[in-house]
Amino acid sequence: MNGILLSLLVLPLLAALALWALPIGLGDRVAAIYGSVISGLVLVGSLLLWPGSGNWMSSETPGGALPPLRAETDVAWIPSLGVRFHVGLDWISVPLIVLTALLVFLCCLYSLRITPKIGRTRSLIALLLVIEAGVIGTFSAMDLVLFFVCFEIVLIPMWLIIDIWGDEHDRAGRRRAATTFVLMTVLGSAVMLVGFLLVYREAGTFDLEQLSVNPVRGFHGIPLAAAILIALGLAVKLPLWPLHIWLPDAHAKAPTVGSVLLAGVLLKLGSYGMIRILLPVLPDAMVTIAPYLAGLSTIAIVAGSLACLAQTDIKRLIAYSSVGHMGFIGLGIATLSPAGLRGALFANIAHGLITGLLFFLAGAIKDRHDTSDLRVIGRALYARLPRIGALLTFACLASLGLPGLAGFWGEMLVLLGAYQPADSLPRTSFLVMMVIAGLGTVLTAAYFLRLVRNLCQGDPAEHPAAAFAVDLSRIELITWAPLVALTVLLGVWPGLLLDQWVGL
C-alpha cells in the first residue's frame, strides 16, 4: 500500500514532464488521451487505498490524536531543520484523494472532445496532472513543511490555467482574476507558514503525528497567535467571508476544467487543513477562535446566498453558491462536535461532486451560447436543450440539499452539530447561528429554484437563435454520469462515508 501512495504522488508529475517533452504538435494530439490514461491509473490506485470494511478509527487512539495511519512513509528530508518526508492516509484523507483523482480523470476525459478555443492542450493537461500531484500530496502530508510545499504546488498551475485558457472574450479580465487569485492565496500561505513556525517554536517538531499526541497547549499567547495565523491562511483557500473576494472572478473567467477543479478540489485544501492541523495540534486555541470561525461561516452562508440572488452570470452564481456551501463546512468544523465534523467532512465530498457537475453544465451552456450571461442565454432550456436542462435541475436540487441526494446529509449534520456544539463552546451563540444558517438553506433553495425557473422554463419561440443548439453529447454524458450516480448513491447510502468516521 505504501508503494501505491508514492506512485500516486510521483506518476502525475513524471507524466506531466514526459508530456512537455513531446513535440508540440504530437503532444497536442495525444494529450487528452494520455492524460485520461494517467489520471485513470491514479483513480484506480486511489480506489485500492479505500478501506475494505468497518472504520479506520481505533479504540486505542488517544483522545484528539490522529487515527492510525496507513500507507505510511516517513524518511528524513531536511535533517538540519527537522523536516521529514512523512506521508500517510487515514479516514480523513482517502475520500478526498479519491474525489481528486475522479475529478481530474473526468476533466481529462472531457478534454477528448471539448477543449478551450486557444488550444495548447498539451500544456493544459500537463498542468492538470501537476495539480493532481500537489493536491494528493497535500491530503497525505504528515509534516507541516511538506504540507506547505504541496499546498503551494497547485497555485501556479491554476493561475496559468485561468490566465491562458480563461474567457477568450475578456483577456484583461481573466488576467486580473488569475492575478488576484495567486496574490491572495500566496499571501494566505505566507501567513499560514508563520503560524507553522510558531508551532515549531513551541513543540520543536513539524511532524503532525507527534503533534497530535503532544499538542501545543494554551488558550492564549503563542498558541492562539499560531492558530489565528494558520486559520487565516486556510480561510483564504476555503474561502471564508470576507476573504472570498478572489473566488467569483476566478470561476467566471476560468475554463470549464479549471472551474471544476477549483471548486471540487482546491477549496477543500482549506477545510482539510483546519481539520488536519488546527483541531489536533492547537486544540485549546481552537476553542478560543471557534466562535469567531462559526460567526464568519454563518455570514458566508447568508452573504453568499444573497449574492447569488443578484447574479446575472451562471458561473458567478455557482461561484457564490460555493461561498455559502463552504460556510456550512466552516460552521461544522467550528462546532468541534462529532456531528458537526462528520457533517463538514461529508459536505466536502458532496460539494465537490455536485458543484463539479454544476460547473461542467455551466461550461456546456456557455459553449453553446458563447456566453454565460443569463440575460443573453434566455429561457426555455427544457425545450432547446432538454437533457442539459434536466441535468441542471438535478444538480440544483442536489446543491440546495434535497433529501435523497448527497447535498442533504452534510448540511443536516452541520446544523445538528450547531444545535449541540462541544461543551467548551457557548451553546446559545451556536443556537443563534444554527437558526441563521437554517434560513440560509431557504435562501439557497430560493436562488437555485429561481435559476431553474428563469433559465429552463419559458417559451422557446422567444429565443429562436438558440433553437438548434446541440444537446448533450456522448463525451459529456460519459463525463457527467459518475457525478450524477455518486450524488444519488451518497444521498441514499450516506453510510458509505459516515461509517468511516464513527469514531469522531
N, C-alpha and C positions, 0 to 999 in steps of 0.2 A: 504493500500500500504506500510505503514511503516513496518508492520509485514512481508510482502513478502521480502523486502530488508534484514531485520535482519535474516530471515530464510535462504536467500542465503549466508549470511556470516557464520552462525552457522552450518547449515546442513552438508556441506562438512567436516568441522573439526570434528564434532561428529561422522560422518560416518567413517572417517579415523581412529579415535580412536577405534570405535567398530570393525572395520576390523582387526586392530592389536591385539585386544583382543581375536580373534578366534584362535584355534589351527592352527599350520602352514599348516598341510595337508588339513584341511577343508577350511581354508582361501584361499589357492591357488586355490582350485577347484571352489569356488564360487566368487572369487574376481572380475573377469571381468563382470559377470552378475550383481553382487552387485554394482560395480562402474557404470555400464551403467544405472541402475535404479536410483541411487542417482544423477548422473550428468544429467540424463534425467529430473528428477524433477526440478533441478536447471535451466535447459534450459527452461522448461515450465514457471517457476516462472519469469525468466528474460524477457520472451516474454510478460507476463502480465504487466510488467512495461513500455512497449513501448507506446509512446503517441498515443492516438486514432486518432486524426486528427489535422491538422494545425501544427504550430511550437510552441516550448516552449519559444520563446523569447517574452518579454513583451515590449510594447511601453513605459511602465513606468520604465523600467530598466535603472538606471543611466549609462551614458557612461562609459565603461570599467568595470562595475560591473558584477558579475555573474548573469545570469538569475534566476528567482525564482526556488527554489529547490522543488522537490517532494520527497515523502517517507522519510522525514527528521526526524532524531532522534538526539537530542542534550542534553546530560546529562554530569554532572561533572565526570571526570575520575581521575585526579590528581589535586585537587583544589589548593594545595600549589604552583604548577607550572603553573597554568592557563591552564592546558591541559584538553581537553574535548573529550568525545566520540561523535563526531559530524559526521554523515554520511548523505548523501543526493544524489539525482540524478538530472541531467539536460540533456540538449541536447548534451553535450559532452560525458557524461559517459555511457548512456544507450546503444548506439550501440556497444561500446567496451565491456560492460558486456555481451551482447547477443553473441558477437563474442567469448568471453572467454568460456561461457557456451557451445556453439556449438562445439568448437574445443576439449574441454575436453570430452564431450559426445562422439564425434567421435573417440577419442583416446581410450576410454574405450570400445566402440563398436568394434573397430579394434582388441583389445586385446582378444576378444572372441575366435578368431581362430589363431591369429598371435601374438606370444609373443617372447621376446628375448630367446636365447638358454639357458641362465643361469637360467631361471625360476624365482622363488621368486615373483610370480605375486601378491601375497597379498600386499607386501611392495610397489611394483611399483604402483599399483592402489591407495593405500593409499597416496602415495606421490603426485600423480596427483591431488587428491582431496584437499590436503593441498595447493598445488599451486593454485588451483581454488579459494579457500577461500581467499588466500593472494592477488591475483590479483583483485578479485571483491572488496575486502576491499580497495585496493589502488585506484581503479577507483571511489569509492564512498566516500572516506575520505575527510572531510572538515576541518580538523585540521592538521597542519604541522607535529606534532609529531605522530599522528595516521597514516598519510600518510607514514612517515618514517618507522614505525613499520611494516605496511603491505607490504611496499616496500621490507623490509628485509626478511620477512617470506618466500618469494619464492626462496631465494638464496640457502639455504642449501638443500631443496628437489631437485632442479635442479642439484646441484653439485653431490648429491648421484646418481641421475638417470644417469648422464654421467659416473661417476666413476664405478658404479656397473654393469649397463646394457649396457654400451657402446660397442664399437668394440671389439668383443671377440678375434680377431686376434692380437690386439695390446694393451695389458694391460698397459704397461708403457705409451703409447701414450694417452690412454683415461684418465689415472690418471693425466698426465701432463695437458691435455686440461681442465679437471674438476678443477684442482688447479688454473690454470691461470684464468679461468672464475670467480671463487669465490674470488680470491685475487683482481682482478681488479674491480669487482663490489662492493666489500666491501670497497675498497679504495675510489671509487667514491661516495659511500653512506656516508662515513665519511666526505668527503669534502662537500657534499650537506648538511649534518647536521650542519656543521659550518655556512654555509650560512643561514640556518633556524634560528640559534641562533642570527645571526646579524639582521635578520628581526625582531625577538622578541625584541632585544635591542632597535631598533628604534621605533617599533609600540606598544610594550607592550602586544602583543597577538599572539597566533598561529592560530587563527581562520581565515580560508580563506574567509568566508562570510564577516566578518568585514574588513579584509584586502582589499577585492575587492572594498568596499565602501570608505575606507580611506587608499589608498595605500601608500607605502613608496616612497616618492618623492625624487628626486635628480638624476642628471646625473653622478655625481662623488662621491668620498668618500665612506662611508659605504654602501649606496645603490648599488653602482657599484660593490664593493667588494662582497656583498651578491649575486648579480646577476651572477657574474663570477663564484663563487663557486658553486652555485646551477646549473648553466648551465653546468659546468664541470662534476658534479656528474651525471646529467641526460644524458650528452653526452656519457658517458661510456656505459650506457644501450641502447642508441639509436640504434647502436653505431655510433658515428661520427668520421670520419677520423681526426687524426691518432690514436684514442682511440679504434679502431675496432679490434685490433690485437688478442683479445681473441676469436672472433666470428668464423673464419673459422675452427679452430681446434675443437672448441666445437661442431659445427654442424657435422663435419666429423666423430667425434668419438661417438656422441650421438646415442642412439637407435632412431628408427623412431618416436615414440611418443614424445620423448624428443626434436627432431629437429622441429617437428610440433608446439609444444607449445613454444619453444624458439623463433622461427621466427614469429609465428602467434599471440603470446600473449605478451611474456616478452619484446620484443623490443618496444612494444607500450607503456610500462611504461615510457620510456624516453621522447617520443614525447608528451604523455599525460601530463606529469609533466611540460613540457615547456609551454603548452597552459593553463593548470590549475593554475600554480603558477607564472611563470615569467611574463606573459603578464598582468594579472590583479593586481598583488602585487607589481611589480617593473617596472611600465610602462616607466618611464624616463630612467632608467638604461638599459632597454631592447632596447631602441632606440640607445643607445651608442654601445651595443655589437651586435646588429642585423647585421650590415655589415660583421662583422667577422664570425658570425654564418653562414651567407649566403655564404661567401667565402669558409669556410671549408666544407660546404654541397656540394658546386659545385665541389670541389676537390674530395669529396667522390663519386659523380656521375661518374666522369671520371675515377678515380683510381679503383673503383670497377668494372667498365666495362672492363678496360684494364686487370685487374687481371683475370677476367672471361675468356678472350681470351687465357690465358696461362694455364688454369687448365686442368688436365687430370683425375680429380676425380669429379663425378657428384654432390656429396654432397657439396664439397668445391666450385664448380662453383655456385650452388644455394645460398650458404652462401655469397659469394662475390657479387652476384646479389642483395642480401638484403642490403648490404652496399650502393650500388648505389640507390636503391629504397628509403631507409631511408634518403639518401641525398636529394632526392626530397622533402620529408616531412620536413626536416630541412630547406630547402630553402623556402618552403611555409610559415613556421612559421616566418622566418626571414623577410619576406616582410611586415609583420604587416598589411596586406591589407585584405579586406573581401574575395576576390577571392583566395588569397594565403592560408589563413587559412581554408577556405572551402575545397580547394584542398588537404591540408595536412590532414584534418580530413577524407575526403573521401579516400585518398590514404592509410591511416592507415587501414581502414576496407578492402579495396581491396587487399592490400598486405597480410593481414592475411589470407584471403580466398585463394588467388592464390598461395602464397608461401607455405601455409599449404598443398595444393594439390600437389605441386611440390615435397615436402619432402615425402609425402605419396608414390608418384610414384617412387622417388629415392629409398626409402626403399624397395618397391616391386621388383625393378630391382636388388637391392643388394641381397635380399633374394634368388632370382632365380639363381644368378650367383656367390653368396658367395663373392662378391667384388663390390665396387663402382668405381673401376678403369676403365675408358673408354677404355683404351688400351687392357684390358683383356676382357671386355664385348663384344667388337667388334661392328659390324654394323648389318644392316638388321633387326632391331627391328620390323619393319612393317610386315615382313614375319614370324618371330619367335614368337612375342608377339603382334599381330595386335591391340588388344583392348588397351593394355597398351601403345603401341606406339602412337595410335591415341589420347589418353588422354594426353600423354606427349606433343604432338604437340599442342593440345588445350591449355594446361597450359602455354607453352612457348609463344604462340601468345597472350594470355591474359596478361602475365607478361611484354612483350615488348610494350604493350599499343595499341593493335589493336583496332580501333574504333568498337563499338558494344559490347565490353567486358569491365569488370569493371576496368581494369588497365588503360584505356584511360583517364577517366574523371579527376582523381586526378592529373596526370601529366599535362594535358591541363590547368587546373585551376591554378596550381602552376606556370607554365610559364606565364599565364596571369597576375598573381599576381606580378611576377618579372618584367613584362612589365610596370605595373603601381603600384609600391610599395606605402607605406604610404608617405604622403607629407613630413614627417620629415626625410626621408631617401634619400641618394644620388641616384637619378634615373639613372644617367649614369652608375654608377657601377653595378646596378642591371640589366641594359640592357645588359651589357657585360656578366654577369653571366647567364642571360637568354639564350644568344646565345650559351655559352659553355654547359649549361645544355641541350639545344636542340641538340647539337652534341652528348651529352651523350645518348640521345634516339636512335640515329643512331647506336652507339656502342652497345647499349643493343640489338637492332634488330640483329646486326651482330653476337654477341656471341650466342644468342638463336637459330638463324637460322643455325649457324654452328653446334650447338649441335644436332639439328634435322637432319641435313644432315649426320653428322658423325655417329650418333647412330642409327637412324631409317632407313636410306636408305642403299642400297648395296645388294650384293649377299649373300643369306643365306647359300649357299654351302661353303662359306669361313669360316663359324663357325658352323660346324655340331655338336659340342659337346653341344651346347645350343639349338639345333633344337627342342628338346622335352620338353622344359621348359613349365610349366603350365601357361596359360594365365590368364586373370582376373578372380578371384574367386568371389563367391557370396558375402562374407563379405566385400571384397574390393569394389565391386560395390555399396553396400548399404552405406558404409562409405563415399565414394568419391562423390556419387550422389548429396548430398546437396551442396557441394562446387562448383561443376560444375553448378548446377542450379542457385545458388546465383551469381556466376560470370557472367552468362548470364543476369540474372534479373537486376542486378545493371548496367550492360552495356547498356541495352535498356531502363531502367527506373531509371536513377540516382536520380530523384526527390524523390525517396523513402527515401534517406538520405539528399540530398541537401535542400529539402523543410523544414527540421527541423532546418536549420542553416541560414535561410533567414535574420535573424536579425543581423548577424555578421557585 
